[in-house]
Amino acid sequence: MPLQPGVDQPTARRLALITGASGGIGLALARCAAADGFDTILVARREGALQTLANDLAEGFRGQHHVIVADLLASDAARELADELRRRGLSPHVLVNNAGVGSFGEFTLTDRDQQLALVQLNVNALVELTHRLLPEIAARDWGRVLNVASTAAFQPGPFMASYYASKAFVLSFSEALHEELRGCGTAVTALCPGPVNTEFQHTAGLGESRLAPWFARNGAPGVARAGWEGCMAGRAVVIPGALNKAHSIAVRLLPRAVLRRLIRMVQQRTKRPAR
């Protein structure tokens, strides 16, 4: 995690740490934070993209924007990130756990290491980073944690079983922490967007899914703004978009057997892979 010259001195303004900040919703959330007068800590694997974003934020919104290159897929990355923050004298007021990955396909045909890496990033890293940073955040008069979940959290997801289950964990975990922290000045928010037009659908291999066309309907900036504003307001759950809100209600009313068959139908491949 190399030091970035000229931007590593402690800041007097409120500070937001965003993981997965090099693109998509994470990048849009970093812009929301900077536009609201926050300094930022930008965390992801792609140093060039992070440095470009830091420069853009400094030029457009002023403030200090720190770059930390980290791969949260590594089992010790959350500890190393927390250590790096202490070394630089940076203590975030807002933690945004946005980094995540998906995997599409029949579970028995997917790579085992890929499935375990998904759980490491979507669940383990999020829990560990939250546990390491939340005590200091909650010790202040004001603090926020924003965990990026998904509308996938509301139902099982055939052909994306691990991903849907990981987001169900993130939603439940966030709601529980929100209630634990009630009244202390710190709130935890789960952001549950539907399909969003980012790199996610390509990296997850969703191009052959019947769900793929839905990703073009929503852009990252609108989703990020809804999530950021809900987080700042201290809401427990944010579901951007009327259709996504209706979906989250409808799936609770359907019998589980019917629901999982519907999701299977929606997410099936347009072409079945050879075994």
Secondary structure, DSSP 4 states (H G I P E B T S, - for coil): -PPPTTS-S--SS-EEEEESTTSHHHHHHHHHHHHTT-EEEEEES-HHHHHHHHHHHHHHH-S-EEEEE--TTSTTHHHHHHHHHHHHT---SEEEE-------S-GGGS-HHHHHHHHIIIIIIHHHHHHHHHHHHHTSS-EEEEEE--GGGGS--TTSHHHHHHHHHHHHHHHHHHHHTTTTTEEEEEE---S-SSTHHHHTTGGGBTTGGGGGG--HHHHHHHHHHHHHTT-SEE--SHHHHHHHHHHHHS-HHHHHHHHHHHH-BSSPPP-
